[in-house]
Amino acid sequence: MESGKLSESTFHKLVEKWVEGHKHHVFFADWKCKTVGGKYFLENVNVARYHQWKPENVKPSESELLSGEFFPEDDQARLIEHSSNGGWLCLYTLHIVYSPVYTVPVLYFKAIHRDGSPCTLEEVERNLSGAATEMIQNHYNRANNTLISEEEHPLLGLPYFVVHPCQTGNRMAELMRTSVVEGFDYLIRWWSLVGGLLDLEMSPRLLSSLLTQIDS
């Protein structure tokens, strides 16, 4: 894995270990291993993410905001914060899939509003993290953002958003030059990198906890 890439057989082993990780840490509890045609991938459904930008046709009513319809019932602080800022809750389905072309894991995802209507590509792009914006500026054509696109899921044959993996190997290789990344550490650090583009990153404390509790 010195190049920042890994084989498909290694990815399958890491997937199995990721799912088994629930025995060590609650972070892994909602992830499931799926197989299609002998190909493994990881799935996590109904992941809550707060959008700060919304299209004009999506406007939660005051009663919905006050009742918590768009927010978890036990999250009143964020309810107040995001209702005042115009944010609202969306639900993401996440898939970690192996790419035989780029030889790295790839994040495929779909996002919906609470009423079940799909989020648009424009919505997703406008709600990317600061890290994603920086990556686009440094590595992608600013006039043609290819970091996030909508493509056919390689295993399911359905339209999904995807974080394009063309820079993943390079970013992981850079990380490996400054840190020891072996075995299961690779997938954890990959998620910290790629998940962070959607503001789903691990805090430094959580990352440290996972790296120490799960054997490489």
Accessible surface in RSA format (square Angstrom, percent):
REM  Atomic radii and reference values for relative SASA: ProtOr
REM  Chains: A
REM  Algorithm: Lee & Richards
REM  Probe-radius: 1.40
REM  Slices: 20
REM RES _ NUM      All-atoms   Total-Side   Main-Chain    Non-polar    All polar
REM                ABS   REL    ABS   REL    ABS   REL    ABS   REL    ABS   REL
RES MET A   1    74.80  38.7  30.66  20.3  44.14 105.1  33.95  28.9  40.85  54.1
RES GLU A   2   167.45  96.1 146.32 110.7  21.13  50.3  63.89 123.6 103.56  84.5
RES SER A   3    72.96  61.7  54.65  72.9  18.31  42.2  51.08 108.8  21.88  30.6
RES GLY A   4     0.00   0.0   0.00   N/A   0.00   0.0   0.00   0.0   0.00   0.0
RES LYS A   5    89.81  43.8  86.50  53.1   3.32   7.9  35.47  31.9  54.34  57.9
RES LEU A   6    10.46   5.8   0.21   0.2  10.25  25.8   9.87   6.9   0.59   1.6
RES SER A   7    56.16  47.5  44.36  59.2  11.80  27.2  46.82  99.7   9.33  13.1
RES GLU A   8    47.46  27.2  43.55  32.9   3.91   9.3  19.99  38.7  27.47  22.4
RES SER A   9    70.07  59.2  60.94  81.3   9.13  21.0  45.87  97.7  24.20  33.9
RES THR A  10    42.32  30.1  42.06  42.6   0.26   0.6  17.18  23.1  25.14  38.0
RES PHE A  11     0.00   0.0   0.00   0.0   0.00   0.0   0.00   0.0   0.00   0.0
RES HIS A  12    36.31  19.8  36.31  25.2   0.00   0.0  20.15  20.8  16.16  18.8
RES LYS A  13   142.33  69.4 136.30  83.6   6.02  14.3  80.47  72.4  61.86  65.9
RES LEU A  14    10.30   5.7  10.30   7.4   0.00   0.0  10.30   7.2   0.00   0.0
RES VAL A  15     0.00   0.0   0.00   0.0   0.00   0.0   0.00   0.0   0.00   0.0
RES GLU A  16    85.27  49.0  81.41  61.6   3.86   9.2  31.84  61.6  53.43  43.6
RES LYS A  17    69.32  33.8  64.52  39.6   4.80  11.4  51.88  46.7  17.44  18.6
RES TRP A  18     0.00   0.0   0.00   0.0   0.00   0.0   0.00   0.0   0.00   0.0
RES VAL A  19    34.05  22.4  33.10  30.0   0.95   2.3  33.10  28.8   0.95   2.6
RES GLU A  20    77.41  44.4  77.27  58.5   0.14   0.3  38.17  73.8  39.24  32.0
RES GLY A  21     1.01   1.2   0.00   N/A   1.01   1.2   1.01   2.8   0.00   0.0
RES HIS A  22    94.00  51.4  76.07  52.9  17.93  45.9  50.30  51.8  43.70  50.9
RES LYS A  23   146.19  71.3 106.31  65.2  39.88  94.9  70.45  63.4  75.74  80.7
RES HIS A  24   100.38  54.9  79.72  55.4  20.66  52.9  49.40  50.9  50.98  59.3
RES HIS A  25    35.28  19.3  28.77  20.0   6.51  16.7  21.94  22.6  13.34  15.5
RES VAL A  26   120.34  79.2 104.52  94.6  15.82  38.1 108.85  94.6  11.49  31.2
RES PHE A  27    46.17  23.1  29.19  18.1  16.99  44.2  38.15  23.1   8.02  23.0
RES PHE A  28     0.88   0.4   0.00   0.0   0.88   2.3   0.00   0.0   0.88   2.5
RES ALA A  29    44.49  40.9  31.37  48.4  13.12  29.8  32.02  45.1  12.47  33.0
RES ASP A  30    96.85  67.8  89.38  89.0   7.48  17.7  13.09  30.8  83.77  83.5
RES TRP A  31     6.91   2.8   3.70   1.8   3.22   7.5   1.57   0.8   5.34   8.7
RES LYS A  32   114.41  55.8 113.93  69.9   0.47   1.1  69.22  62.3  45.18  48.1
RES CYS A  33    48.13  36.4  23.20  25.9  24.93  58.6  13.35  33.8  34.78  37.5
RES LYS A  34    84.75  41.3  82.20  50.4   2.54   6.1  30.64  27.6  54.11  57.6
RES THR A  35    82.03  58.3  56.90  57.7  25.13  59.9  24.45  32.8  57.59  87.1
RES VAL A  36    53.95  35.5  48.67  44.1   5.28  12.7  52.89  46.0   1.06   2.9
RES GLY A  37    80.00  98.7   0.00   N/A  80.00  98.7  44.81 123.0  35.19  78.8
RES GLY A  38    55.70  68.7   0.00   N/A  55.70  68.7  35.72  98.0  19.99  44.8
RES LYS A  39    84.76  41.3  84.76  52.0   0.00   0.0  50.01  45.0  34.75  37.0
RES TYR A  40    55.17  25.8  52.87  30.1   2.30   6.0  15.11  11.4  40.06  49.4
RES PHE A  41     5.48   2.7   5.48   3.4   0.00   0.0   5.48   3.3   0.00   0.0
RES LEU A  42     0.00   0.0   0.00   0.0   0.00   0.0   0.00   0.0   0.00   0.0
RES GLU A  43    32.60  18.7  32.15  24.3   0.45   1.1   0.82   1.6  31.78  25.9
RES ASN A  44    17.65  12.2  17.11  16.5   0.55   1.3   0.55   1.3  17.11  16.5
RES VAL A  45    76.72  50.5  66.86  60.5   9.86  23.8  66.86  58.1   9.86  26.7
RES ASN A  46   101.30  69.9  81.91  79.2  19.40  46.7  17.02  41.0  84.29  81.5
RES VAL A  47    27.69  18.2  23.28  21.1   4.41  10.6  27.69  24.1   0.00   0.0
RES ALA A  48    48.84  44.9  29.23  45.1  19.60  44.6  29.23  41.2  19.60  51.9
RES ARG A  49    11.53   4.8   8.32   4.2   3.21   7.6   8.82  12.1   2.71   1.6
RES TYR A  50    29.30  13.7  12.68   7.2  16.62  43.2  12.64   9.5  16.66  20.5
RES HIS A  51     0.08   0.0   0.00   0.0   0.08   0.2   0.08   0.1   0.00   0.0
RES GLN A  52    91.60  51.2  76.00  55.5  15.60  37.2  59.17 126.0  32.43  24.6
RES TRP A  53    70.81  28.4  68.27  33.0   2.54   6.0  55.09  29.4  15.72  25.5
RES LYS A  54    51.55  25.1  41.80  25.6   9.75  23.2  16.64  15.0  34.91  37.2
RES PRO A  55    27.32  19.9  24.88  22.7   2.43   8.8  27.06  22.3   0.25   1.6
RES GLU A  56   138.99  79.8 126.76  95.9  12.23  29.1  69.16 133.8  69.83  57.0
RES ASN A  57   133.43  92.0  94.19  91.0  39.24  94.5  47.80 115.0  85.63  82.8
RES VAL A  58    25.13  16.5  22.06  20.0   3.08   7.4  25.13  21.8   0.00   0.0
RES LYS A  59   141.30  68.9 114.27  70.1  27.04  64.4  66.06  59.5  75.24  80.1
RES PRO A  60    20.69  15.1   5.81   5.3  14.88  54.1   6.97   5.8  13.72  85.3
RES SER A  61    51.71  43.7  41.85  55.8   9.87  22.7  48.83 104.0   2.89   4.0
RES GLU A  62   129.23  74.2 119.24  90.2   9.99  23.8  44.77  86.6  84.46  69.0
RES SER A  63    77.76  65.7  67.85  90.5   9.92  22.8  53.70 114.4  24.06  33.7
RES GLU A  64    60.79  34.9  59.68  45.1   1.12   2.7  16.97  32.8  43.82  35.8
RES LEU A  65    31.61  17.6  31.36  22.4   0.25   0.6  31.50  22.1   0.11   0.3
RES LEU A  66   131.95  73.5 107.48  76.9  24.47  61.5 108.10  75.9  23.85  64.2
RES SER A  67    82.26  69.5  44.12  58.9  38.14  87.8  50.65 107.9  31.60  44.3
RES GLY A  68     6.71   8.3   0.00   N/A   6.71   8.3   2.13   5.8   4.58  10.3
RES GLU A  69    86.40  49.6  81.13  61.4   5.27  12.6  19.64  38.0  66.76  54.5
RES PHE A  70    21.32  10.7  21.32  13.2   0.00   0.0  21.32  12.9   0.00   0.0
RES PHE A  71     2.85   1.4   0.02   0.0   2.83   7.4   0.02   0.0   2.83   8.1
RES PRO A  72    45.82  33.4  34.24  31.2  11.58  42.1  45.67  37.7   0.15   0.9
RES GLU A  73   149.91  86.1 134.12 101.5  15.79  37.6  49.26  95.3 100.66  82.2
RES ASP A  74   135.02  94.6  96.67  96.2  38.35  90.7  50.48 118.8  84.54  84.3
RES ASP A  75    32.49  22.8  30.43  30.3   2.06   4.9   8.33  19.6  24.16  24.1
RES GLN A  76    93.12  52.1  90.02  65.8   3.10   7.4  55.84 118.9  37.28  28.3
RES ALA A  77    79.60  73.2  63.95  98.7  15.64  35.6  71.34 100.5   8.26  21.9
RES ARG A  78    99.40  41.7  99.40  50.7   0.00   0.0  29.48  40.3  69.92  42.4
RES LEU A  79    12.12   6.7  12.12   8.7   0.00   0.0  12.12   8.5   0.00   0.0
RES ILE A  80   121.27  69.0 119.33  88.9   1.94   4.7 120.89  87.1   0.38   1.0
RES GLU A  81    90.69  52.1  83.28  63.0   7.41  17.6  32.36  62.6  58.33  47.6
RES HIS A  82     5.72   3.1   5.72   4.0   0.00   0.0   0.44   0.5   5.27   6.1
RES SER A  83    38.37  32.4  21.30  28.4  17.06  39.3   8.60  18.3  29.77  41.7
RES SER A  84    90.12  76.2  48.40  64.6  41.71  96.1  49.95 106.4  40.17  56.3
RES ASN A  85    89.41  61.7  62.58  60.5  26.83  64.6  16.78  40.4  72.63  70.2
RES GLY A  86    24.80  30.6   0.00   N/A  24.80  30.6  22.75  62.4   2.05   4.6
RES GLY A  87     2.50   3.1   0.00   N/A   2.50   3.1   0.00   0.0   2.50   5.6
RES TRP A  88     0.21   0.1   0.21   0.1   0.00   0.0   0.21   0.1   0.00   0.0
RES LEU A  89     6.21   3.5   6.21   4.4   0.00   0.0   6.21   4.4   0.00   0.0
RES CYS A  90     0.00   0.0   0.00   0.0   0.00   0.0   0.00   0.0   0.00   0.0
RES LEU A  91    39.30  21.9  37.12  26.6   2.18   5.5  37.28  26.2   2.02   5.4
RES TYR A  92     0.51   0.2   0.00   0.0   0.51   1.3   0.51   0.4   0.00   0.0
RES THR A  93    19.37  13.8  18.89  19.1   0.48   1.1   3.05   4.1  16.32  24.7
RES LEU A  94     2.06   1.1   2.06   1.5   0.00   0.0   2.06   1.4   0.00   0.0
RES HIS A  95     0.77   0.4   0.77   0.5   0.00   0.0   0.77   0.8   0.00   0.0
RES ILE A  96     0.00   0.0   0.00   0.0   0.00   0.0   0.00   0.0   0.00   0.0
RES VAL A  97     3.26   2.1   3.26   2.9   0.00   0.0   3.26   2.8   0.00   0.0
RES TYR A  98    19.23   9.0   9.48   5.4   9.75  25.4   5.72   4.3  13.51  16.7
RES SER A  99    15.63  13.2  12.71  17.0   2.91   6.7  10.18  21.7   5.44   7.6
RES PRO A 100    96.31  70.2  76.69  69.9  19.62  71.3  78.35  64.7  17.96 111.6
RES VAL A 101   125.58  82.6  96.22  87.1  29.36  70.8 101.97  88.6  23.61  64.0
RES TYR A 102    76.05  35.5  74.48  42.4   1.57   4.1  48.33  36.3  27.72  34.2
RES THR A 103    43.55  31.0  43.55  44.2   0.00   0.0  39.68  53.3   3.87   5.9
RES VAL A 104     0.48   0.3   0.48   0.4   0.00   0.0   0.48   0.4   0.00   0.0
RES PRO A 105     0.62   0.5   0.00   0.0   0.62   2.3   0.00   0.0   0.62   3.9
RES VAL A 106     4.30   2.8   2.53   2.3   1.77   4.3   4.30   3.7   0.00   0.0
RES LEU A 107     0.49   0.3   0.00   0.0   0.49   1.2   0.00   0.0   0.49   1.3
RES TYR A 108    21.32  10.0  21.32  12.1   0.00   0.0   1.20   0.9  20.12  24.8
RES PHE A 109     0.00   0.0   0.00   0.0   0.00   0.0   0.00   0.0   0.00   0.0
RES LYS A 110    87.86  42.9  87.50  53.7   0.36   0.9  42.76  38.5  45.10  48.0
RES ALA A 111     2.73   2.5   0.00   0.0   2.73   6.2   0.13   0.2   2.60   6.9
RES ILE A 112    60.72  34.6  60.72  45.2   0.00   0.0  60.72  43.7   0.00   0.0
RES HIS A 113     7.28   4.0   7.06   4.9   0.22   0.6   4.76   4.9   2.52   2.9
RES ARG A 114    92.08  38.7  62.66  31.9  29.41  70.0   6.80   9.3  85.28  51.7
RES ASP A 115   118.59  83.1  76.91  76.6  41.68  98.6  49.45 116.4  69.15  69.0
RES GLY A 116    43.48  53.6   0.00   N/A  43.48  53.6  24.10  66.1  19.39  43.4
RES SER A 117    44.04  37.2  37.86  50.5   6.17  14.2  39.00  83.0   5.04   7.1
RES PRO A 118    99.60  72.6  91.79  83.7   7.81  28.4  91.79  75.8   7.81  48.5
RES CYS A 119     5.91   4.5   0.00   0.0   5.91  13.9   0.03   0.1   5.88   6.3
RES THR A 120    71.27  50.7  65.14  66.0   6.13  14.6  68.54  92.1   2.73   4.1
RES LEU A 121    60.63  33.8  55.98  40.1   4.64  11.7  55.98  39.3   4.64  12.5
RES GLU A 122    88.90  51.0  85.08  64.4   3.82   9.1  31.99  61.9  56.92  46.5
RES GLU A 123     1.27   0.7   1.27   1.0   0.00   0.0   0.00   0.0   1.27   1.0
RES VAL A 124     0.00   0.0   0.00   0.0   0.00   0.0   0.00   0.0   0.00   0.0
RES GLU A 125    52.53  30.2  40.65  30.8  11.88  28.3   9.00  17.4  43.53  35.5
RES ARG A 126   136.29  57.2 104.10  53.1  32.19  76.6  29.09  39.8 107.21  65.0
RES ASN A 127    11.10   7.7   2.91   2.8   8.20  19.7   7.07  17.0   4.03   3.9
RES LEU A 128    24.14  13.4   4.06   2.9  20.08  50.5   4.06   2.8  20.08  54.0
RES SER A 129     6.50   5.5   3.93   5.2   2.57   5.9   6.50  13.8   0.00   0.0
RES GLY A 130    59.24  73.1   0.00   N/A  59.24  73.1  40.15 110.2  19.09  42.8
RES ALA A 131    56.11  51.6  42.97  66.3  13.14  29.9  47.19  66.5   8.93  23.6
RES ALA A 132     0.00   0.0   0.00   0.0   0.00   0.0   0.00   0.0   0.00   0.0
RES THR A 133    64.29  45.7  64.04  64.9   0.25   0.6  44.66  60.0  19.63  29.7
RES GLU A 134   103.25  59.3 101.79  77.0   1.46   3.5  29.11  56.3  74.14  60.5
RES MET A 135    11.66   6.0   9.23   6.1   2.44   5.8   8.59   7.3   3.08   4.1
RES ILE A 136    22.52  12.8  22.52  16.8   0.00   0.0  22.52  16.2   0.00   0.0
RES GLN A 137    89.41  50.0  77.48  56.6  11.94  28.4   9.38  20.0  80.03  60.7
RES ASN A 138    97.88  67.5  64.10  61.9  33.78  81.3  16.27  39.2  81.61  78.9
RES HIS A 139    76.99  42.1  48.66  33.8  28.33  72.5  36.65  37.8  40.34  46.9
RES TYR A 140    22.75  10.6   6.54   3.7  16.21  42.2  12.79   9.6   9.96  12.3
RES ASN A 141    95.99  66.2  78.93  76.3  17.06  41.1  32.99  79.4  63.00  60.9
RES ARG A 142   173.78  73.0 148.34  75.6  25.44  60.6  53.57  73.2 120.21  72.9
RES ALA A 143   100.95  92.8  57.62  88.9  43.32  98.6  69.36  97.7  31.59  83.7
RES ASN A 144    88.99  61.4  85.82  82.9   3.17   7.6  17.30  41.6  71.70  69.3
RES ASN A 145    38.10  26.3  21.92  21.2  16.18  39.0  16.69  40.2  21.41  20.7
RES THR A 146    57.31  40.8  56.23  57.0   1.08   2.6  46.15  62.0  11.16  16.9
RES LEU A 147     0.70   0.4   0.70   0.5   0.00   0.0   0.70   0.5   0.00   0.0
RES ILE A 148     1.03   0.6   0.00   0.0   1.03   2.5   0.00   0.0   1.03   2.8
RES SER A 149    28.86  24.4  28.79  38.4   0.07   0.2  28.08  59.8   0.78   1.1
RES GLU A 150    99.87  57.3  73.05  55.3  26.82  63.8  16.74  32.4  83.13  67.9
RES GLU A 151    72.17  41.4  63.01  47.7   9.16  21.8  32.06  62.0  40.11  32.7
RES GLU A 152   124.16  71.3 105.98  80.2  18.17  43.3  30.25  58.5  93.91  76.7
RES HIS A 153     0.29   0.2   0.00   0.0   0.29   0.7   0.00   0.0   0.29   0.3
RES PRO A 154    76.88  56.0  38.35  35.0  38.53 140.1  47.99  39.6  28.89 179.5
RES LEU A 155    38.42  21.4  22.05  15.8  16.36  41.1  24.10  16.9  14.32  38.5
RES LEU A 156    63.67  35.5  38.13  27.3  25.54  64.2  43.06  30.2  20.61  55.5
RES GLY A 157    42.41  52.3   0.00   N/A  42.41  52.3  19.52  53.6  22.89  51.3
RES LEU A 158    92.96  51.8  92.96  66.5   0.00   0.0  92.96  65.3   0.00   0.0
RES PRO A 159    92.27  67.2  79.99  72.9  12.28  44.6  80.97  66.8  11.31  70.3
RES TYR A 160     8.55   4.0   6.99   4.0   1.55   4.0   2.74   2.1   5.81   7.2
RES PHE A 161    11.20   5.6  10.85   6.7   0.35   0.9  10.85   6.6   0.35   1.0
RES VAL A 162     2.40   1.6   2.40   2.2   0.00   0.0   2.40   2.1   0.00   0.0
RES VAL A 163     5.66   3.7   3.82   3.5   1.84   4.4   3.82   3.3   1.84   5.0
RES HIS A 164    45.86  25.1  42.94  29.8   2.92   7.5  18.35  18.9  27.51  32.0
RES PRO A 165    11.30   8.2   9.55   8.7   1.75   6.4   9.82   8.1   1.48   9.2
RES CYS A 166    50.18  38.0  32.06  35.8  18.12  42.6  16.94  42.9  33.23  35.8
RES GLN A 167    35.69  20.0  35.65  26.1   0.03   0.1   1.97   4.2  33.72  25.6
RES THR A 168    11.13   7.9   7.67   7.8   3.46   8.2   2.66   3.6   8.47  12.8
RES GLY A 169     4.81   5.9   0.00   N/A   4.81   5.9   3.09   8.5   1.71   3.8
RES ASN A 170    84.97  58.6  81.44  78.7   3.53   8.5  14.78  35.6  70.19  67.8
RES ARG A 171    65.93  27.7  61.47  31.3   4.46  10.6   4.25   5.8  61.68  37.4
RES MET A 172     0.02   0.0   0.00   0.0   0.02   0.0   0.02   0.0   0.00   0.0
RES ALA A 173    14.15  13.0  13.39  20.7   0.76   1.7  13.39  18.9   0.76   2.0
RES GLU A 174    78.52  45.1  73.92  55.9   4.59  10.9  24.44  47.3  54.07  44.1
RES LEU A 175    50.75  28.3  46.04  32.9   4.71  11.8  50.40  35.4   0.35   1.0
RES MET A 176    32.53  16.8  14.47   9.6  18.05  43.0  11.89  10.1  20.64  27.3
RES ARG A 177   178.70  75.0 139.88  71.3  38.81  92.4  72.61  99.2 106.08  64.3
RES THR A 178   116.24  82.7  78.17  79.2  38.08  90.7  77.24 103.7  39.00  59.0
RES SER A 179    36.24  30.6  23.51  31.4  12.73  29.3  14.42  30.7  21.82  30.6
RES VAL A 180   117.28  77.2 101.89  92.2  15.39  37.1 106.53  92.6  10.75  29.1
RES VAL A 181    13.48   8.9   0.00   0.0  13.48  32.5   0.00   0.0  13.48  36.6
RES GLU A 182   105.18  60.4 104.33  78.9   0.85   2.0  30.79  59.6  74.39  60.7
RES GLY A 183    26.72  33.0   0.00   N/A  26.72  33.0  22.77  62.5   3.95   8.8
RES PHE A 184     1.54   0.8   0.33   0.2   1.21   3.1   0.33   0.2   1.21   3.5
RES ASP A 185    18.05  12.6  18.05  18.0   0.00   0.0   0.00   0.0  18.05  18.0
RES TYR A 186     0.00   0.0   0.00   0.0   0.00   0.0   0.00   0.0   0.00   0.0
RES LEU A 187     0.00   0.0   0.00   0.0   0.00   0.0   0.00   0.0   0.00   0.0
RES ILE A 188     0.34   0.2   0.34   0.3   0.00   0.0   0.34   0.2   0.00   0.0
RES ARG A 189    43.05  18.1  41.61  21.2   1.44   3.4   1.48   2.0  41.57  25.2
RES TRP A 190     0.22   0.1   0.22   0.1   0.00   0.0   0.03   0.0   0.19   0.3
RES TRP A 191     7.21   2.9   7.21   3.5   0.00   0.0   6.06   3.2   1.15   1.9
RES SER A 192    26.56  22.4  19.52  26.1   7.04  16.2   4.03   8.6  22.53  31.6
RES LEU A 193    38.29  21.3  28.43  20.3   9.87  24.8  34.87  24.5   3.43   9.2
RES VAL A 194     5.54   3.6   5.54   5.0   0.00   0.0   5.54   4.8   0.00   0.0
RES GLY A 195     0.00   0.0   0.00   N/A   0.00   0.0   0.00   0.0   0.00   0.0
RES GLY A 196     7.64   9.4   0.00   N/A   7.64   9.4   5.66  15.5   1.97   4.4
RES LEU A 197     5.69   3.2   5.69   4.1   0.00   0.0   5.69   4.0   0.00   0.0
RES LEU A 198     0.04   0.0   0.04   0.0   0.00   0.0   0.04   0.0   0.00   0.0
RES ASP A 199    81.51  57.1  60.52  60.2  20.99  49.6  17.01  40.0  64.50  64.3
RES LEU A 200    30.78  17.1  17.51  12.5  13.27  33.4  23.28  16.3   7.51  20.2
RES GLU A 201    92.60  53.2  71.04  53.7  21.56  51.3  27.86  53.9  64.74  52.9
RES MET A 202    10.24   5.3   0.73   0.5   9.51  22.6   2.35   2.0   7.89  10.5
RES SER A 203    58.28  49.2  48.63  64.9   9.65  22.2  44.29  94.3  13.99  19.6
RES PRO A 204   113.97  83.1 106.18  96.8   7.79  28.3 109.51  90.4   4.46  27.7
RES ARG A 205   210.04  88.2 199.99 101.9  10.05  23.9  77.34 105.7 132.70  80.4
RES LEU A 206    45.24  25.2  41.42  29.6   3.82   9.6  44.81  31.5   0.43   1.2
RES LEU A 207    31.90  17.8  31.90  22.8   0.00   0.0  31.90  22.4   0.00   0.0
RES SER A 208    62.12  52.5  57.51  76.8   4.61  10.6  30.78  65.5  31.34  43.9
RES SER A 209    29.49  24.9  22.54  30.1   6.95  16.0  23.29  49.6   6.20   8.7
RES LEU A 210     0.00   0.0   0.00   0.0   0.00   0.0   0.00   0.0   0.00   0.0
RES LEU A 211    36.51  20.3  20.80  14.9  15.71  39.5  20.88  14.7  15.62  42.0
RES THR A 212   107.01  76.1  73.90  74.9  33.11  78.9  70.25  94.4  36.76  55.6
RES GLN A 213    83.15  46.5  65.35  47.8  17.80  42.4  29.97  63.8  53.18  40.3
RES ILE A 214     5.22   3.0   2.87   2.1   2.35   5.7   2.97   2.1   2.25   6.1
RES ASP A 215   111.72  78.3 103.38 102.9   8.34  19.7  30.28  71.3  81.44  81.2
RES SER A 216    81.00  68.4  35.78  47.7  45.22 104.2  32.03  68.2  48.98  68.6
END  Absolute sums over single chains surface
CHAIN  1 A    11118.3       8887.0       2231.4       5821.4       5297.0
END  Absolute sums over all chains
TOTAL         11118.3       8887.0       2231.4       5821.4       5297.0
